[in-house]
Amino acid sequence: MPNPNPTQPAIGQLIRALRHELNLTQEQFAHQLGVTFPTVNRWENGHANPSPMALRLIEGKIKELGVKGQSLASAVSLSRTVDQYFQG
């Protein structure tokens, strides 16, 4: 699935989609990940990237969703995006 908003990186698109799937506000999602609301907002808008630790927590949330989470991740190429962070 192509990125419908080319200015928003795939990871930001994934985070927003995951948060919506979990029916959480940015504040609620931030609390669950142990970060601040502005941090989640910056991730979703492509102004910052999650740390490797945050990516692992996000991956855990995706896994909790099972097949739905796998579909969500596939839709925005999560594996390629996560690999970019861990290869650096």
C-alpha positions in Angstrom: 0.0 0.0 0.0 1.6 3.3 -1.0 2.0 6.0 1.6 -1.1 8.3 1.1 0.8 11.2 2.6 4.3 11.3 1.1 5.4 13.8 3.7 4.6 11.4 6.6 7.2 8.7 7.0 6.0 5.1 7.1 6.8 4.8 10.8 4.6 7.8 11.6 1.8 6.4 9.5 2.2 3.0 11.3 2.1 4.7 14.8 -1.0 6.7 13.9 -2.8 3.6 12.4 -1.8 1.4 15.4 -3.0 4.1 17.9 -6.4 4.4 16.0 -6.7 0.6 15.9 -6.2 0.5 19.7 -8.7 3.4 20.0 -6.3 5.5 22.0 -5.6 9.2 22.1 -2.0 10.4 21.6 -1.8 11.0 25.3 -3.1 7.5 26.2 -0.7 5.9 23.7 2.2 8.0 25.0 1.4 7.0 28.6 1.4 3.3 27.6 4.8 3.7 26.0 6.3 5.8 28.8 6.8 8.9 26.6 5.1 12.3 26.4 2.2 13.3 24.3 4.4 15.7 22.2 6.7 12.8 21.4 4.0 10.7 19.9 2.7 13.8 18.0 6.2 14.4 16.6 6.5 10.7 15.5 3.2 10.7 13.8 4.0 14.0 12.0 7.5 12.9 10.9 9.3 15.4 13.0 11.1 12.8 15.1 11.7 9.1 15.0 11.1 6.6 17.9 14.1 5.3 19.8 15.0 1.6 19.4 13.4 1.0 22.8 10.1 2.7 21.8 10.1 0.7 18.5 10.3 -2.5 20.5 7.3 -1.4 22.6 5.4 -0.5 19.5 6.3 -3.8 17.9 4.9 -5.5 21.1 1.6 -3.7 20.7 1.4 -4.8 17.1 2.0 -8.4 18.1 -0.7 -8.1 20.8 -3.2 -7.4 18.0 -2.3 -10.7 16.3 -3.4 -11.0 12.6 -4.8 -7.5 12.7 -1.5 -6.1 13.8 0.4 -8.1 11.2 -1.9 -6.7 8.5 -1.4 -3.2 9.8 2.4 -3.5 9.8 2.4 -5.0 6.4 0.3 -2.2 5.0 3.0 0.4 6.0 6.1 -1.9 5.5 7.0 -2.1 9.2 9.7 -4.7 8.8 11.6 -2.4 6.3 11.1 0.6 8.5 12.3 -1.2 11.7 15.3 -2.6 9.8 16.4 0.9 8.9 16.6 1.9 12.6 18.6 -1.2 13.7 21.1 -1.2 10.8 22.4 2.3 11.7 
